[in-house]
Amino acid sequence: MTPEFYLGLAVLVIGTLAAARPRPHTYLSRMISLEIPAWGLLLIMLAYDETLALLTFIAVTAISTFVLVRVIERRGEP
Amino acid sequence: MIEFLTATLAAIVLAGAIATAWVRDPFSKLIALGVMIGGVIPFIVARGYLDVAIAVSLIAPIATIFVLLIAGRRDFYDA
């Protein structure tokens, strides 16, 4: 496979571990850590040449980040 | 793509990912995330997807700005 595939797999594993056990145990650090596996998945999609999947995934990730920010801001507790 | 550039950019991406997972301050996490995104974008450009690179370059800072809204408003680190 291409180097993007292996790099994406490594970033996906690192981000999954970081999102499962965030270091400050807060919603904010968990949400920031959740963006790492998203980029790993984007690299894997890049290795398989899926242009439409890349564009859709980037847009949906931004919208879901906005929704999560609104939810955490409304809840207020760490 | 040149092998040296591939290895260097892969090292930048891995360093950014590990630093994002490792540091504790939310602002430092966002900066390390920016380092990781800066390493990913040349991989997208090298395969010829300039439209995807434009979309990523426009949308990724917007997501960072949304996270900054709560990272700067309340200090989650001390709570």
Backbone of each chain as nested JSON, in Angstrom:
{
  "chains": [
    {"id": "A", "residues": [
      {"number": 1, "name": "MET", "atoms": {"N": [0.851, -1.201, 0.0], "CA": [0.0, 0.0, 0.0], "C": [0.878, 1.24, 0.0]}},
      {"number": 2, "name": "THR", "atoms": {"N": [0.209, 2.362, -0.126], "CA": [0.916, 3.635, -0.157], "C": [1.297, 4.067, 1.258]}},
      {"number": 3, "name": "PRO", "atoms": {"N": [2.275, 4.992, 1.386], "CA": [2.626, 5.474, 2.736], "C": [1.494, 6.208, 3.422]}},
      {"number": 4, "name": "GLU", "atoms": {"N": [0.547, 6.777, 2.646], "CA": [-0.59, 7.436, 3.284], "C": [-1.425, 6.459, 4.086]}},
      {"number": 5, "name": "PHE", "atoms": {"N": [-1.528, 5.221, 3.586], "CA": [-2.354, 4.219, 4.271], "C": [-1.779, 3.88, 5.64]}},
      {"number": 6, "name": "TYR", "atoms": {"N": [-0.469, 3.597, 5.668], "CA": [0.142, 3.232, 6.953], "C": [0.179, 4.407, 7.916]}},
      {"number": 7, "name": "LEU", "atoms": {"N": [0.444, 5.614, 7.378], "CA": [0.428, 6.805, 8.233], "C": [-0.971, 7.054, 8.787]}},
      {"number": 8, "name": "GLY", "atoms": {"N": [-1.972, 6.843, 7.953], "CA": [-3.35, 6.999, 8.42], "C": [-3.708, 5.99, 9.492]}},
      {"number": 9, "name": "LEU", "atoms": {"N": [-3.244, 4.751, 9.333], "CA": [-3.513, 3.739, 10.358], "C": [-2.858, 4.113, 11.683]}},
      {"number": 10, "name": "ALA", "atoms": {"N": [-1.598, 4.597, 11.619], "CA": [-0.898, 4.979, 12.851], "C": [-1.602, 6.143, 13.538]}},
      {"number": 11, "name": "VAL", "atoms": {"N": [-1.998, 7.161, 12.743], "CA": [-2.679, 8.313, 13.33], "C": [-4.039, 7.902, 13.888]}},
      {"number": 12, "name": "LEU", "atoms": {"N": [-4.709, 6.954, 13.207], "CA": [-6.018, 6.48, 13.683], "C": [-5.891, 5.78, 15.029]}},
      {"number": 13, "name": "VAL", "atoms": {"N": [-4.843, 4.959, 15.189], "CA": [-4.649, 4.254, 16.465], "C": [-4.3, 5.247, 17.578]}},
      {"number": 14, "name": "ILE", "atoms": {"N": [-3.384, 6.193, 17.279], "CA": [-3.006, 7.188, 18.29], "C": [-4.212, 8.017, 18.717]}},
      {"number": 15, "name": "GLY", "atoms": {"N": [-5.013, 8.442, 17.733], "CA": [-6.171, 9.265, 18.061], "C": [-7.234, 8.508, 18.807]}},
      {"number": 16, "name": "THR", "atoms": {"N": [-7.401, 7.211, 18.489], "CA": [-8.396, 6.42, 19.21], "C": [-8.003, 6.248, 20.67]}},
      {"number": 17, "name": "LEU", "atoms": {"N": [-6.719, 5.969, 20.913], "CA": [-6.257, 5.846, 22.296], "C": [-6.378, 7.18, 23.033]}},
      {"number": 18, "name": "ALA", "atoms": {"N": [-6.08, 8.282, 22.334], "CA": [-6.161, 9.598, 22.973], "C": [-7.604, 9.976, 23.273]}},
      {"number": 19, "name": "ALA", "atoms": {"N": [-8.536, 9.602, 22.397], "CA": [-9.941, 9.93, 22.647], "C": [-10.546, 9.006, 23.695]}},
      {"number": 20, "name": "ALA", "atoms": {"N": [-10.001, 7.795, 23.819], "CA": [-10.54, 6.875, 24.817], "C": [-10.099, 7.273, 26.219]}},
      {"number": 21, "name": "ARG", "atoms": {"N": [-8.837, 7.703, 26.351], "CA": [-8.352, 8.13, 27.67], "C": [-7.7, 9.497, 27.537]}},
      {"number": 22, "name": "PRO", "atoms": {"N": [-8.502, 10.588, 27.524], "CA": [-7.907, 11.935, 27.39], "C": [-7.141, 12.301, 28.643]}},
      {"number": 23, "name": "ARG", "atoms": {"N": [-6.07, 13.083, 28.494], "CA": [-5.176, 13.304, 29.646], "C": [-5.778, 14.228, 30.693]}},
      {"number": 24, "name": "PRO", "atoms": {"N": [-6.205, 15.473, 30.408], "CA": [-7.129, 16.068, 31.362], "C": [-8.507, 15.485, 31.054]}},
      {"number": 25, "name": "HIS", "atoms": {"N": [-9.144, 14.91, 32.059], "CA": [-10.35, 14.122, 31.772], "C": [-11.55, 15.043, 31.615]}},
      {"number": 26, "name": "THR", "atoms": {"N": [-11.51, 15.886, 30.572], "CA": [-12.586, 16.84, 30.331], "C": [-13.169, 16.611, 28.946]}},
      {"number": 27, "name": "TYR", "atoms": {"N": [-14.376, 17.184, 28.761], "CA": [-15.023, 17.063, 27.448], "C": [-14.242, 17.79, 26.37]}},
      {"number": 28, "name": "LEU", "atoms": {"N": [-13.609, 18.917, 26.763], "CA": [-12.885, 19.719, 25.768], "C": [-11.682, 18.953, 25.216]}},
      {"number": 29, "name": "SER", "atoms": {"N": [-10.892, 18.35, 26.119], "CA": [-9.718, 17.616, 25.63], "C": [-10.142, 16.372, 24.868]}},
      {"number": 30, "name": "ARG", "atoms": {"N": [-11.274, 15.775, 25.264], "CA": [-11.757, 14.615, 24.52], "C": [-12.193, 15.011, 23.115]}},
      {"number": 31, "name": "MET", "atoms": {"N": [-12.814, 16.195, 22.995], "CA": [-13.258, 16.638, 21.674], "C": [-12.077, 17.018, 20.79]}},
      {"number": 32, "name": "ILE", "atoms": {"N": [-11.033, 17.614, 21.393], "CA": [-9.842, 17.933, 20.589], "C": [-9.159, 16.639, 20.162]}},
      {"number": 33, "name": "SER", "atoms": {"N": [-9.106, 15.647, 21.068], "CA": [-8.497, 14.365, 20.711], "C": [-9.3, 13.625, 19.665]}},
      {"number": 34, "name": "LEU", "atoms": {"N": [-10.601, 13.922, 19.591], "CA": [-11.453, 13.251, 18.599], "C": [-11.128, 13.69, 17.184]}},
      {"number": 35, "name": "GLU", "atoms": {"N": [-10.436, 14.828, 17.034], "CA": [-10.088, 15.275, 15.684], "C": [-8.883, 14.518, 15.131]}},
      {"number": 36, "name": "ILE", "atoms": {"N": [-8.099, 13.867, 16.007], "CA": [-6.924, 13.13, 15.504], "C": [-7.339, 11.911, 14.672]}},
      {"number": 37, "name": "PRO", "atoms": {"N": [-8.241, 11.02, 15.147], "CA": [-8.632, 9.892, 14.288], "C": [-9.383, 10.325, 13.039]}},
      {"number": 38, "name": "ALA", "atoms": {"N": [-10.017, 11.52, 13.077], "CA": [-10.668, 12.011, 11.858], "C": [-9.635, 12.249, 10.76]}},
      {"number": 39, "name": "TRP", "atoms": {"N": [-8.473, 12.791, 11.145], "CA": [-7.436, 13.034, 10.135], "C": [-6.799, 11.737, 9.679]}},
      {"number": 40, "name": "GLY", "atoms": {"N": [-6.699, 10.746, 10.587], "CA": [-6.201, 9.44, 10.159], "C": [-7.121, 8.779, 9.158]}},
      {"number": 41, "name": "LEU", "atoms": {"N": [-8.433, 8.905, 9.415], "CA": [-9.413, 8.345, 8.473], "C": [-9.359, 9.076, 7.14]}},
      {"number": 42, "name": "LEU", "atoms": {"N": [-9.082, 10.386, 7.184], "CA": [-8.942, 11.153, 5.94], "C": [-7.732, 10.667, 5.139]}},
      {"number": 43, "name": "LEU", "atoms": {"N": [-6.639, 10.336, 5.83], "CA": [-5.469, 9.823, 5.112], "C": [-5.754, 8.462, 4.491]}},
      {"number": 44, "name": "ILE", "atoms": {"N": [-6.535, 7.612, 5.183], "CA": [-6.872, 6.302, 4.609], "C": [-7.772, 6.476, 3.388]}},
      {"number": 45, "name": "MET", "atoms": {"N": [-8.737, 7.406, 3.476], "CA": [-9.58, 7.699, 2.308], "C": [-8.734, 8.239, 1.156]}},
      {"number": 46, "name": "LEU", "atoms": {"N": [-7.692, 9.001, 1.485], "CA": [-6.801, 9.527, 0.45], "C": [-6.036, 8.402, -0.233]}},
      {"number": 47, "name": "ALA", "atoms": {"N": [-5.676, 7.371, 0.525], "CA": [-4.968, 6.24, -0.07], "C": [-5.849, 5.462, -1.034]}},
      {"number": 48, "name": "TYR", "atoms": {"N": [-7.182, 5.504, -0.822], "CA": [-8.094, 4.783, -1.717], "C": [-8.701, 5.666, -2.796]}},
      {"number": 49, "name": "ASP", "atoms": {"N": [-8.237, 6.927, -2.929], "CA": [-8.659, 7.844, -3.995], "C": [-10.156, 8.116, -4.005]}},
      {"number": 50, "name": "GLU", "atoms": {"N": [-10.696, 8.418, -2.852], "CA": [-12.127, 8.71, -2.776], "C": [-12.311, 10.214, -2.562]}},
      {"number": 51, "name": "THR", "atoms": {"N": [-12.445, 10.95, -3.684], "CA": [-12.503, 12.413, -3.583], "C": [-13.784, 12.89, -2.911]}},
      {"number": 52, "name": "LEU", "atoms": {"N": [-14.916, 12.32, -3.341], "CA": [-16.206, 12.765, -2.792], "C": [-16.312, 12.418, -1.318]}},
      {"number": 53, "name": "ALA", "atoms": {"N": [-15.772, 11.251, -0.935], "CA": [-15.778, 10.872, 0.479], "C": [-14.933, 11.826, 1.297]}},
      {"number": 54, "name": "LEU", "atoms": {"N": [-13.789, 12.253, 0.747], "CA": [-12.93, 13.209, 1.449], "C": [-13.659, 14.525, 1.694]}},
      {"number": 55, "name": "LEU", "atoms": {"N": [-14.281, 15.074, 0.639], "CA": [-14.959, 16.368, 0.778], "C": [-16.124, 16.267, 1.75]}},
      {"number": 56, "name": "THR", "atoms": {"N": [-16.917, 15.188, 1.641], "CA": [-18.069, 15.028, 2.526], "C": [-17.629, 14.85, 3.969]}},
      {"number": 57, "name": "PHE", "atoms": {"N": [-16.563, 14.057, 4.151], "CA": [-16.1, 13.79, 5.512], "C": [-15.577, 15.043, 6.177]}},
      {"number": 58, "name": "ILE", "atoms": {"N": [-14.834, 15.879, 5.431], "CA": [-14.315, 17.122, 5.999], "C": [-15.46, 18.044, 6.408]}},
      {"number": 59, "name": "ALA", "atoms": {"N": [-16.468, 18.167, 5.539], "CA": [-17.591, 19.054, 5.844], "C": [-18.366, 18.555, 7.054]}},
      {"number": 60, "name": "VAL", "atoms": {"N": [-18.632, 17.254, 7.115], "CA": [-19.417, 16.709, 8.226], "C": [-18.63, 16.789, 9.533]}},
      {"number": 61, "name": "THR", "atoms": {"N": [-17.309, 16.624, 9.47], "CA": [-16.49, 16.755, 10.677], "C": [-16.563, 18.171, 11.241]}},
      {"number": 62, "name": "ALA", "atoms": {"N": [-16.522, 19.176, 10.367], "CA": [-16.62, 20.564, 10.845], "C": [-17.984, 20.825, 11.467]}},
      {"number": 63, "name": "ILE", "atoms": {"N": [-19.053, 20.316, 10.823], "CA": [-20.401, 20.554, 11.359], "C": [-20.575, 19.84, 12.697]}},
      {"number": 64, "name": "SER", "atoms": {"N": [-20.057, 18.608, 12.801], "CA": [-20.203, 17.871, 14.062], "C": [-19.38, 18.524, 15.171]}},
      {"number": 65, "name": "THR", "atoms": {"N": [-18.215, 19.111, 14.815], "CA": [-17.448, 19.856, 15.81], "C": [-18.233, 21.056, 16.32]}},
      {"number": 66, "name": "PHE", "atoms": {"N": [-18.916, 21.75, 15.393], "CA": [-19.731, 22.892, 15.798], "C": [-20.854, 22.465, 16.739]}},
      {"number": 67, "name": "VAL", "atoms": {"N": [-21.508, 21.341, 16.427], "CA": [-22.603, 20.851, 17.272], "C": [-22.081, 20.446, 18.643]}},
      {"number": 68, "name": "LEU", "atoms": {"N": [-20.921, 19.752, 18.682], "CA": [-20.352, 19.333, 19.966], "C": [-19.94, 20.528, 20.806]}},
      {"number": 69, "name": "VAL", "atoms": {"N": [-19.413, 21.573, 20.146], "CA": [-19.043, 22.791, 20.878], "C": [-20.274, 23.429, 21.5]}},
      {"number": 70, "name": "ARG", "atoms": {"N": [-21.364, 23.483, 20.755], "CA": [-22.6, 24.049, 21.296], "C": [-23.107, 23.24, 22.481]}},
      {"number": 71, "name": "VAL", "atoms": {"N": [-23.039, 21.913, 22.376], "CA": [-23.537, 21.055, 23.46], "C": [-22.686, 21.225, 24.713]}},
      {"number": 72, "name": "ILE", "atoms": {"N": [-21.348, 21.221, 24.554], "CA": [-20.471, 21.35, 25.714], "C": [-20.617, 22.732, 26.336]}},
      {"number": 73, "name": "GLU", "atoms": {"N": [-20.766, 23.754, 25.497], "CA": [-20.93, 25.108, 26.01], "C": [-22.235, 25.247, 26.784]}},
      {"number": 74, "name": "ARG", "atoms": {"N": [-23.277, 24.571, 26.336], "CA": [-24.555, 24.657, 27.02], "C": [-24.544, 23.864, 28.318]}},
      {"number": 75, "name": "ARG", "atoms": {"N": [-23.821, 22.736, 28.321], "CA": [-23.784, 21.903, 29.521], "C": [-22.933, 22.547, 30.611]}},
      {"number": 76, "name": "GLY", "atoms": {"N": [-21.737, 23.033, 30.243], "CA": [-20.964, 23.833, 31.17], "C": [-20.064, 23.078, 32.114]}},
      {"number": 77, "name": "GLU", "atoms": {"N": [-20.37, 21.824, 32.401], "CA": [-19.526, 21.08, 33.336], "C": [-18.347, 20.464, 32.601]}},
      {"number": 78, "name": "PRO", "atoms": {"N": [-17.175, 20.378, 33.239], "CA": [-16.025, 19.78, 32.556], "C": [-16.123, 18.255, 32.469]}}
    ]},
    {"id": "B", "residues": [
      {"number": 1, "name": "MET", "atoms": {"N": [6.168, 11.032, -5.008], "CA": [6.684, 11.989, -4.024], "C": [8.068, 11.533, -3.581]}},
      {"number": 2, "name": "ILE", "atoms": {"N": [8.917, 12.502, -3.281], "CA": [10.273, 12.177, -2.863], "C": [10.231, 11.448, -1.525]}},
      {"number": 3, "name": "GLU", "atoms": {"N": [11.091, 10.406, -1.394], "CA": [11.034, 9.59, -0.174], "C": [11.429, 10.386, 1.057]}},
      {"number": 4, "name": "PHE", "atoms": {"N": [12.398, 11.293, 0.876], "CA": [12.819, 12.094, 2.032], "C": [11.688, 12.986, 2.521]}},
      {"number": 5, "name": "LEU", "atoms": {"N": [10.966, 13.593, 1.557], "CA": [9.839, 14.445, 1.949], "C": [8.739, 13.632, 2.601]}},
      {"number": 6, "name": "THR", "atoms": {"N": [8.5, 12.425, 2.065], "CA": [7.471, 11.573, 2.652], "C": [7.804, 11.213, 4.092]}},
      {"number": 7, "name": "ALA", "atoms": {"N": [9.067, 10.837, 4.325], "CA": [9.47, 10.474, 5.69], "C": [9.398, 11.675, 6.617]}},
      {"number": 8, "name": "THR", "atoms": {"N": [9.827, 12.851, 6.126], "CA": [9.79, 14.049, 6.976], "C": [8.365, 14.45, 7.329]}},
      {"number": 9, "name": "LEU", "atoms": {"N": [7.471, 14.42, 6.319], "CA": [6.089, 14.814, 6.593], "C": [5.389, 13.791, 7.48]}},
      {"number": 10, "name": "ALA", "atoms": {"N": [5.727, 12.502, 7.303], "CA": [5.146, 11.485, 8.182], "C": [5.613, 11.678, 9.611]}},
      {"number": 11, "name": "ALA", "atoms": {"N": [6.884, 12.072, 9.78], "CA": [7.379, 12.351, 11.127], "C": [6.665, 13.556, 11.726]}},
      {"number": 12, "name": "ILE", "atoms": {"N": [6.403, 14.576, 10.91], "CA": [5.679, 15.752, 11.412], "C": [4.266, 15.376, 11.835]}},
      {"number": 13, "name": "VAL", "atoms": {"N": [3.593, 14.543, 11.006], "CA": [2.218, 14.145, 11.342], "C": [2.185, 13.328, 12.622]}},
      {"number": 14, "name": "LEU", "atoms": {"N": [3.114, 12.377, 12.752], "CA": [3.135, 11.55, 13.967], "C": [3.482, 12.378, 15.194]}},
      {"number": 15, "name": "ALA", "atoms": {"N": [4.429, 13.337, 15.04], "CA": [4.784, 14.188, 16.175], "C": [3.607, 15.051, 16.587]}},
      {"number": 16, "name": "GLY", "atoms": {"N": [2.874, 15.576, 15.605], "CA": [1.698, 16.38, 15.938], "C": [0.62, 15.57, 16.622]}},
      {"number": 17, "name": "ALA", "atoms": {"N": [0.402, 14.328, 16.149], "CA": [-0.638, 13.485, 16.754], "C": [-0.271, 13.102, 18.179]}},
      {"number": 18, "name": "ILE", "atoms": {"N": [0.997, 12.711, 18.385], "CA": [1.409, 12.31, 19.73], "C": [1.395, 13.516, 20.666]}},
      {"number": 19, "name": "ALA", "atoms": {"N": [1.825, 14.692, 20.165], "CA": [1.813, 15.884, 21.014], "C": [0.392, 16.303, 21.358]}},
      {"number": 20, "name": "THR", "atoms": {"N": [-0.542, 16.166, 20.403], "CA": [-1.937, 16.491, 20.706], "C": [-2.493, 15.571, 21.78]}},
      {"number": 21, "name": "ALA", "atoms": {"N": [-2.096, 14.308, 21.744], "CA": [-2.57, 13.377, 22.767], "C": [-1.858, 13.578, 24.089]}},
      {"number": 22, "name": "TRP", "atoms": {"N": [-0.637, 14.144, 24.071], "CA": [0.19, 14.132, 25.273], "C": [0.046, 15.389, 26.131]}},
      {"number": 23, "name": "VAL", "atoms": {"N": [0.041, 16.58, 25.485], "CA": [0.047, 17.81, 26.27], "C": [-1.3, 18.002, 26.951]}},
      {"number": 24, "name": "ARG", "atoms": {"N": [-1.314, 18.822, 28.017], "CA": [-2.5, 18.937, 28.855], "C": [-3.254, 20.252, 28.665]}},
      {"number": 25, "name": "ASP", "atoms": {"N": [-2.562, 21.306, 28.25], "CA": [-3.221, 22.591, 28.072], "C": [-4.061, 22.577, 26.796]}},
      {"number": 26, "name": "PRO", "atoms": {"N": [-5.315, 23.078, 26.822], "CA": [-6.135, 23.059, 25.599], "C": [-5.541, 23.876, 24.46]}},
      {"number": 27, "name": "PHE", "atoms": {"N": [-4.909, 25.008, 24.76], "CA": [-4.31, 25.806, 23.688], "C": [-3.113, 25.088, 23.067]}},
      {"number": 28, "name": "SER", "atoms": {"N": [-2.318, 24.415, 23.909], "CA": [-1.204, 23.636, 23.363], "C": [-1.706, 22.47, 22.519]}},
      {"number": 29, "name": "LYS", "atoms": {"N": [-2.838, 21.889, 22.936], "CA": [-3.437, 20.826, 22.132], "C": [-3.834, 21.345, 20.754]}},
      {"number": 30, "name": "LEU", "atoms": {"N": [-4.416, 22.543, 20.718], "CA": [-4.836, 23.094, 19.424], "C": [-3.633, 23.412, 18.549]}},
      {"number": 31, "name": "ILE", "atoms": {"N": [-2.543, 23.891, 19.157], "CA": [-1.344, 24.197, 18.368], "C": [-0.74, 22.921, 17.806]}},
      {"number": 32, "name": "ALA", "atoms": {"N": [-0.677, 21.857, 18.621], "CA": [-0.161, 20.578, 18.13], "C": [-1.055, 20.0, 17.039]}},
      {"number": 33, "name": "LEU", "atoms": {"N": [-2.378, 20.237, 17.169], "CA": [-3.301, 19.795, 16.115], "C": [-3.029, 20.539, 14.813]}},
      {"number": 34, "name": "GLY", "atoms": {"N": [-2.674, 21.822, 14.93], "CA": [-2.307, 22.582, 13.735], "C": [-1.046, 22.063, 13.084]}},
      {"number": 35, "name": "VAL", "atoms": {"N": [-0.093, 21.622, 13.895], "CA": [1.13, 21.007, 13.346], "C": [0.774, 19.743, 12.576]}},
      {"number": 36, "name": "MET", "atoms": {"N": [-0.131, 18.925, 13.142], "CA": [-0.523, 17.683, 12.468], "C": [-1.252, 17.967, 11.153]}},
      {"number": 37, "name": "ILE", "atoms": {"N": [-2.137, 18.969, 11.157], "CA": [-2.871, 19.307, 9.934], "C": [-1.903, 19.84, 8.873]}},
      {"number": 38, "name": "GLY", "atoms": {"N": [-0.91, 20.623, 9.315], "CA": [0.091, 21.104, 8.372], "C": [0.922, 19.998, 7.758]}},
      {"number": 39, "name": "GLY", "atoms": {"N": [1.054, 18.884, 8.469], "CA": [1.756, 17.752, 7.875], "C": [0.886, 16.927, 6.955]}},
      {"number": 40, "name": "VAL", "atoms": {"N": [-0.443, 16.937, 7.19], "CA": [-1.343, 16.109, 6.372], "C": [-1.579, 16.752, 5.015]}},
      {"number": 41, "name": "ILE", "atoms": {"N": [-1.697, 18.087, 4.971], "CA": [-2.087, 18.776, 3.728], "C": [-1.116, 18.521, 2.569]}},
      {"number": 42, "name": "PRO", "atoms": {"N": [0.229, 18.481, 2.764], "CA": [1.086, 18.136, 1.618], "C": [0.853, 16.746, 1.044]}},
      {"number": 43, "name": "PHE", "atoms": {"N": [0.388, 15.789, 1.855], "CA": [0.038, 14.477, 1.297], "C": [-1.148, 14.582, 0.346]}},
      {"number": 44, "name": "ILE", "atoms": {"N": [-2.127, 15.444, 0.712], "CA": [-3.294, 15.627, -0.163], "C": [-2.865, 16.315, -1.452]}},
      {"number": 45, "name": "VAL", "atoms": {"N": [-1.991, 17.311, -1.338], "CA": [-1.54, 18.044, -2.53], "C": [-0.71, 17.125, -3.423]}},
      {"number": 46, "name": "ALA", "atoms": {"N": [0.116, 16.251, -2.825], "CA": [1.009, 15.403, -3.615], "C": [0.251, 14.393, -4.457]}},
      {"number": 47, "name": "ARG", "atoms": {"N": [-0.96, 14.006, -4.057], "CA": [-1.743, 13.083, -4.869], "C": [-2.624, 13.802, -5.877]}},
      {"number": 48, "name": "GLY", "atoms": {"N": [-2.584, 15.144, -5.894], "CA": [-3.267, 15.88, -6.943], "C": [-4.652, 16.354, -6.616]}},
      {"number": 49, "name": "TYR", "atoms": {"N": [-5.098, 16.167, -5.372], "CA": [-6.453, 16.598, -5.02], "C": [-6.421, 18.033, -4.506]}},
      {"number": 50, "name": "LEU", "atoms": {"N": [-6.305, 18.977, -5.437], "CA": [-6.209, 20.369, -5.017], "C": [-7.536, 20.893, -4.491]}},
      {"number": 51, "name": "ASP", "atoms": {"N": [-8.653, 20.37, -5.009], "CA": [-9.948, 20.81, -4.49], "C": [-10.144, 20.368, -3.041]}},
      {"number": 52, "name": "VAL", "atoms": {"N": [-9.715, 19.14, -2.746], "CA": [-9.803, 18.666, -1.363], "C": [-8.88, 19.48, -0.468]}},
      {"number": 53, "name": "ALA", "atoms": {"N": [-7.695, 19.847, -0.986], "CA": [-6.759, 20.642, -0.194], "C": [-7.342, 22.02, 0.099]}},
      {"number": 54, "name": "ILE", "atoms": {"N": [-8.028, 22.609, -0.892], "CA": [-8.662, 23.91, -0.66], "C": [-9.754, 23.787, 0.387]}},
      {"number": 55, "name": "ALA", "atoms": {"N": [-10.591, 22.737, 0.282], "CA": [-11.677, 22.556, 1.25], "C": [-11.132, 22.328, 2.655]}},
      {"number": 56, "name": "VAL", "atoms": {"N": [-10.074, 21.508, 2.762], "CA": [-9.469, 21.256, 4.082], "C": [-8.89, 22.536, 4.659]}},
      {"number": 57, "name": "SER", "atoms": {"N": [-8.207, 23.316, 3.801], "CA": [-7.581, 24.543, 4.29], "C": [-8.619, 25.579, 4.712]}},
      {"number": 58, "name": "LEU", "atoms": {"N": [-9.826, 25.515, 4.135], "CA": [-10.858, 26.466, 4.538], "C": [-11.616, 25.997, 5.766]}},
      {"number": 59, "name": "ILE", "atoms": {"N": [-11.887, 24.694, 5.866], "CA": [-12.807, 24.206, 6.894], "C": [-12.082, 23.89, 8.192]}},
      {"number": 60, "name": "ALA", "atoms": {"N": [-10.83, 23.402, 8.139], "CA": [-10.13, 23.01, 9.362], "C": [-9.89, 24.185, 10.32]}},
      {"number": 61, "name": "PRO", "atoms": {"N": [-9.495, 25.395, 9.859], "CA": [-9.384, 26.505, 10.815], "C": [-10.72, 26.928, 11.407]}},
      {"number": 62, "name": "ILE", "atoms": {"N": [-11.813, 26.721, 10.672], "CA": [-13.123, 27.085, 11.214], "C": [-13.454, 26.185, 12.406]}},
      {"number": 63, "name": "ALA", "atoms": {"N": [-13.15, 24.881, 12.29], "CA": [-13.366, 23.973, 13.413], "C": [-12.489, 24.361, 14.598]}},
      {"number": 64, "name": "THR", "atoms": {"N": [-11.261, 24.813, 14.319], "CA": [-10.378, 25.26, 15.395], "C": [-10.945, 26.494, 16.092]}},
      {"number": 65, "name": "ILE", "atoms": {"N": [-11.536, 27.401, 15.309], "CA": [-12.133, 28.605, 15.9], "C": [-13.302, 28.236, 16.8]}},
      {"number": 66, "name": "PHE", "atoms": {"N": [-14.113, 27.249, 16.388], "CA": [-15.224, 26.809, 17.231], "C": [-14.725, 26.252, 18.556]}},
      {"number": 67, "name": "VAL", "atoms": {"N": [-13.637, 25.469, 18.502], "CA": [-13.102, 24.905, 19.742], "C": [-12.518, 26.01, 20.612]}},
      {"number": 68, "name": "LEU", "atoms": {"N": [-11.915, 27.019, 19.985], "CA": [-11.345, 28.138, 20.745], "C": [-12.409, 28.913, 21.514]}},
      {"number": 69, "name": "LEU", "atoms": {"N": [-13.657, 28.868, 21.044], "CA": [-14.718, 29.593, 21.731], "C": [-14.882, 29.105, 23.159]}},
      {"number": 70, "name": "ILE", "atoms": {"N": [-14.841, 27.766, 23.356], "CA": [-14.986, 27.276, 24.724], "C": [-13.64, 27.109, 25.401]}},
      {"number": 71, "name": "ALA", "atoms": {"N": [-12.554, 26.985, 24.639], "CA": [-11.234, 26.879, 25.276], "C": [-10.834, 28.207, 25.905]}},
      {"number": 72, "name": "GLY", "atoms": {"N": [-11.254, 29.316, 25.319], "CA": [-10.892, 30.6, 25.865], "C": [-11.902, 31.139, 26.849]}},
      {"number": 73, "name": "ARG", "atoms": {"N": [-13.159, 30.69, 26.742], "CA": [-14.198, 31.256, 27.613], "C": [-14.067, 30.726, 29.04]}},
      {"number": 74, "name": "ARG", "atoms": {"N": [-13.857, 29.438, 29.161], "CA": [-13.768, 28.84, 30.483], "C": [-12.535, 27.949, 30.526]}},
      {"number": 75, "name": "ASP", "atoms": {"N": [-11.817, 27.994, 31.642], "CA": [-10.603, 27.19, 31.739], "C": [-10.976, 25.8, 32.223]}},
      {"number": 76, "name": "PHE", "atoms": {"N": [-11.12, 24.873, 31.29], "CA": [-11.479, 23.502, 31.637], "C": [-10.327, 22.789, 32.335]}},
      {"number": 77, "name": "TYR", "atoms": {"N": [-9.117, 23.355, 32.135], "CA": [-7.952, 22.647, 32.666], "C": [-7.924, 22.709, 34.181]}},
      {"number": 78, "name": "ASP", "atoms": {"N": [-8.337, 23.861, 34.768], "CA": [-8.281, 23.994, 36.216], "C": [-9.485, 23.359, 36.902]}},
      {"number": 79, "name": "ALA", "atoms": {"N": [-10.56, 23.192, 36.162], "CA": [-11.795, 22.722, 36.788], "C": [-11.712, 21.241, 37.154]}}
    ]}
  ]
}
